[in-house]
Amino acid sequence: MKFSIKVAALAALALFSSSVNADSMSDAIEAFCGGLNVTTPTTNDVVSPGQNATITVTRVQNDYQKTITGVDLFSVGSDNNPKY
């Protein structure tokens, strides 16, 4: 009986600590990525494979220097699913 109470307590502690970790990760992402805004291309712009496109990102200045090192390009099919 004591063993199962210990296991239940450890499981509850592990669950609680993972939810706290997720919240702190969300806060860190918001603190770093907050203020970034993609101004071009807009949602109506179409870029074909192999075509050059200019991507413009603005930011609200804060304590973090931001460098964009990669961009995910995808299309959205008629079934509303992204295709990379």
C-alpha positions in Angstrom: 0.0 0.0 0.0 2.8 2.4 0.9 4.5 1.7 -2.4 1.4 2.6 -4.5 1.0 5.9 -2.6 4.6 6.7 -3.3 4.2 5.9 -7.0 1.1 8.0 -7.2 2.8 10.9 -5.5 5.8 10.7 -7.8 3.5 10.5 -10.9 1.6 13.5 -9.7 4.9 15.4 -9.1 6.2 14.5 -12.6 2.9 15.6 -14.2 3.0 18.9 -12.3 6.6 19.6 -13.1 6.1 18.9 -16.8 3.2 21.3 -17.0 5.3 24.0 -15.2 8.1 23.3 -17.7 5.7 23.7 -20.6 4.4 27.1 -19.2 7.9 28.4 -18.7 8.8 27.3 -22.3 5.8 29.1 -23.7 6.8 32.2 -21.7 10.3 32.0 -23.1 9.1 31.6 -26.7 6.7 34.6 -26.2 9.5 36.7 -24.7 11.9 35.9 -27.6 9.5 35.8 -30.5 7.1 38.5 -29.3 7.0 41.5 -31.6 8.0 39.7 -34.8 5.7 40.4 -37.7 6.0 39.1 -41.3 4.8 42.0 -43.5 5.6 40.4 -46.9 4.6 38.1 -48.5 0.9 38.4 -47.5 -1.5 35.5 -47.4 -2.7 36.3 -50.9 0.7 36.2 -52.5 1.6 33.1 -54.5 5.2 32.0 -55.0 6.0 29.2 -57.4 8.7 26.6 -56.8 12.1 27.9 -57.9 10.9 31.5 -57.9 12.7 34.1 -55.8 10.7 35.8 -53.1 11.4 38.6 -50.7 10.4 38.1 -47.1 10.1 41.1 -44.8 10.0 40.8 -41.1 9.6 43.7 -38.7 10.2 43.6 -35.0 9.5 45.5 -31.8 12.9 46.2 -30.2 13.5 44.4 -26.9 16.3 42.8 -25.0 16.8 40.0 -27.6 18.7 40.3 -30.8 16.8 38.3 -33.4 18.4 36.6 -36.4 16.2 34.6 -38.8 18.3 31.8 -40.2 15.7 29.7 -42.0 12.2 29.9 -43.4 9.6 27.1 -43.9 7.9 27.2 -47.3 4.8 25.3 -47.9 1.6 25.3 -49.9 -1.9 24.6 -48.6 -3.8 22.1 -50.6 -7.6 22.1 -51.3 -8.0 19.9 -48.3 -6.5 22.7 -46.1 -3.4 20.7 -45.2 0.1 22.1 -45.6 2.4 20.5 -48.2 6.1 21.0 -47.8 
